[in-house]
Amino acid sequence: MKEKLSVVFIMLLLGAVIVIASLNAYSILWNPSRQQELNLLSIYGGIDYSHKLEGIIPLGTDHYWLGADANTEKIYYVRASKKWFDNNFPDGDAKDGNGIKVTGFKTKVTDSELKRAMDKHVSDAGIPLLLRGSTGGEFLLLNATGIGIFSLAIAVCGLLCGVFGVVVVVKKDSLPSLFKTIYGCFVVVWALALAFYFTRYGILV
């Protein structure tokens, strides 16, 4: 009985992960209402935020840039690489005098520490509330396509884990040990990718 309950719990947890990753992928790749276009004229500094698993293992650093949009005349946060900034805003102003056009995925910050840092940065920059296009920890994700594909891969691999997991449970006595070993390795790799995924990106829907 306990074994069956454990299997049911694991399958429900797996199903939740698949649904969240699938919704993330859909929102990023196929939902045009979450896309926004900006024409950035200048950048008012930025925030570097490092992600760590369990507060110890580094998973990379994201860069959030505070930019002025020519279309709305408001200030928005965009998440992009340091190379993107250096190539387009070498001295803080757009390399092209007409502005740098970007299209990204509208996202809300789920990390309270990052949200506080962004709010403080906007306040320290002296930007009044009426000019803030990014409110409540919102930002525009410029490298969204790659994250969307990663989300889809997490969902598909999670589904494969579930399907082959059922096969392993049902036919555990007749399956060759090599199959079980390969499946175990696949699950471990997927679990590590999943930990990286939720620590680095969280829920984007």
DATADA-V64472 format. One record per backbone hydrogen bond with DSSP energy under -1.0 kcal/mol. NH is the residue of the N-H (numbers start at 1). CO is the residue of the C=O. If there is no record, write none. Layout:
nh=NH co=CO
nh=NH co=CO
This chain:
nh=5 co=1
nh=6 co=2
nh=7 co=3
nh=8 co=4
nh=9 co=5
nh=10 co=6
nh=11 co=7
nh=12 co=8
nh=13 co=9
nh=14 co=10
nh=15 co=11
nh=16 co=12
nh=17 co=13
nh=18 co=14
nh=19 co=15
nh=20 co=16
nh=21 co=17
nh=22 co=18
nh=23 co=19
nh=24 co=20
nh=25 co=21
nh=26 co=22
nh=27 co=23
nh=28 co=24
nh=29 co=25
nh=30 co=26
nh=34 co=31
nh=35 co=32
nh=36 co=104
nh=38 co=102
nh=40 co=100
nh=41 co=68
nh=43 co=92
nh=44 co=66
nh=47 co=64
nh=49 co=62
nh=51 co=60
nh=53 co=57
nh=55 co=52
nh=56 co=53
nh=57 co=53
nh=59 co=51
nh=62 co=49
nh=64 co=47
nh=65 co=78
nh=66 co=45
nh=67 co=76
nh=68 co=42
nh=69 co=74
nh=70 co=39
nh=73 co=69
nh=75 co=131
nh=76 co=67
nh=78 co=65
nh=79 co=140
nh=80 co=63
nh=85 co=81
nh=86 co=82
nh=87 co=83
nh=88 co=84
nh=89 co=85
nh=92 co=89
nh=94 co=41
nh=95 co=88
nh=99 co=96
nh=100 co=40
nh=102 co=38
nh=104 co=36
nh=105 co=141
nh=106 co=34
nh=107 co=139
nh=109 co=137
nh=115 co=111
nh=116 co=112
nh=117 co=113
nh=118 co=114
nh=119 co=115
nh=120 co=116
nh=121 co=117
nh=122 co=118
nh=123 co=119
nh=124 co=120
nh=125 co=121
nh=126 co=123
nh=127 co=122
nh=131 co=128
nh=132 co=129
nh=133 co=75
nh=134 co=75
nh=139 co=107
nh=140 co=77
nh=141 co=105
nh=142 co=79
nh=147 co=143
nh=148 co=144
nh=149 co=145
nh=150 co=146
nh=151 co=147
nh=152 co=148
nh=153 co=149
nh=154 co=150
nh=155 co=151
nh=156 co=152
nh=157 co=153
nh=158 co=154
nh=159 co=155
nh=160 co=156
nh=161 co=157
nh=162 co=158
nh=163 co=159
nh=164 co=160
nh=165 co=161
nh=166 co=162
nh=167 co=163
nh=168 co=164
nh=169 co=165
nh=170 co=166
nh=171 co=167
nh=175 co=171
nh=180 co=176
nh=181 co=177
nh=182 co=178
nh=183 co=179
nh=184 co=180
nh=185 co=181
nh=186 co=182
nh=187 co=183
nh=188 co=184
nh=189 co=185
nh=190 co=186
nh=191 co=187
nh=192 co=188
nh=193 co=189
nh=194 co=190
nh=195 co=191
nh=196 co=192
nh=197 co=193
nh=198 co=194
nh=199 co=195
nh=200 co=196
nh=201 co=197
nh=202 co=197
